[in-house]
Amino acid sequence: MNRNARPSPVFFPFALPLLFVVSAAMAAAARAQAPPASTPAGESSAAKALERDAELARRLDSLLGAADPGTPWSISVEAVGEKDRLLHRVRLWSGGIGIWDGESQFRLELPAQREILTAFRDQGFCRINDDLFREGSGRRSPKPPTMEQTITLEIGGVTKTVTHTVPSRGRWPDVEEAARPLIAIVKVVRTVCEGPAGKGVRAADLADGLSKVAEGRLANVAFRLFVNRPEEAAGSGWLVRVDGKSVTAQVSTKGKGWAPPVELRLSADEFLEFVRTVSGAAPGAFPQNLYDEGYTDLTVSVLNRSVNVQARPFSGMDPKRHEEVRKGYRTLVAAARKLHEKALREGKKP
């Protein structure tokens, strides 16, 4: 029995592709069991979804009709490859910054951005049901349900996500027909982005990635950090997630659990100062297991380069091992704690 084992962190910012496929499918199955539209709860939920979809469609039309779009928007397109059956992802933000499969940052000119947004409009994305899933009939396959596509469009804070999941028992023709617009969107996005992504900016390793973010060669969206301290000496705990300039913080109280999160948007200068501190701590040299007081889970990531650390008072491990590395680790955690406290003071509930 591992005496050092601890409960998993409450909050996971970085899901592995396989886990994502299974969890997304399970989530879709769970949502499929939601109250039918004939119930008051179902009617209310359906009405809100219709209002959201109408507003998103209006904003999309406005965005495409503007000569110089000023409204912020973003898309995320995840799809299982037809040939390799691996999960691929393209993310794109207003301004043209994109990330291809987590490994390459690229930029699209305005006409290419419009081509992608036009595909969302022409394929009727805002009219598609959020969950394209139905439990199949016949003999169950040993394979779990598979998430085929998950596409998200966000414009000015209005967000819609559509997920197409194939059940383990087989495909339904009507569900597959409803998913055809998603396949068309995926094709346009990958076709438009593939060339620029091939010439994009990459990170040779984590140190190189942090340096490029600090220098501005990689955008803030390429950077992510997560620190979880589930239990301090007094029994309370804290966690912070940094996703580009967005900071999410939570605290836990003994006997009460985790409080609702608060969010904070950093200025460009605040973000760069934090990244430089992280870079100076040299997290790429951190070992997977590090001896330290208390329990901490840490992840630092730039594009597809990352380090994951569990810091514990591991039994059988020399407390003096990795002494120099531990100094950098403690500097990084202290900076993350400071950012967490700033978010609690200045942040807002989502």
URVENQUI-V164974 format. One line per field, one symbol per residue. ss: DSSP state (a for helix, b for strand, c for the rest). burial: + if it has 16 or more other ideal C-beta (glycine too) atoms within 10 Angstrom, else -. A space follows every 50 residues. Layout:
# URVENQUI-V164974
ss=???
burial=???
This chain:
# URVENQUI-V164974
ss=ccccccccccccccccaaaaaaaaaaaaaaaacccccccaaaaaaaaaaa aaaaaaaaaaaaaaacccccccbbbbbbbbccccccbbbbbbbcccbbbb cccbbbbccaaaaaaaaaaaaaccaaacccbbcccccccccccccbbbbb bbbbbccbbbbbbbbbccccccaaaaaacaaaaaaaaaaaaaaaaaaacc bccccaaaaaaaaaaccccaaabbbbbbbcccccccbbbbbbbccbbbbb bbbcccbbcccbbbbccaaaaaaaaaaaaaccaaacccbbbccccbbbbb bbccbbbbbbbbccccccccccaaaaaaaaaaaaaaaaaaaaaaaacbcc
burial=--------+---+-------++-++--++----------------+---- --+--++-++--+-----+---++++++++------++-+++++--++++ -+-+++++---++--++-++--+-++-+--++++-+--------++++++ +++++--+-+-++++++----+--+---+-++--++-+++-++--++--+ +++--+++++++++---+++++++++++++------++++++-+++++++ ++--------++-+-+----++-++-+++-++++-+---+++--++++++ +++-+++-++++-+-------+--++-++--++-++--++-+++--+---
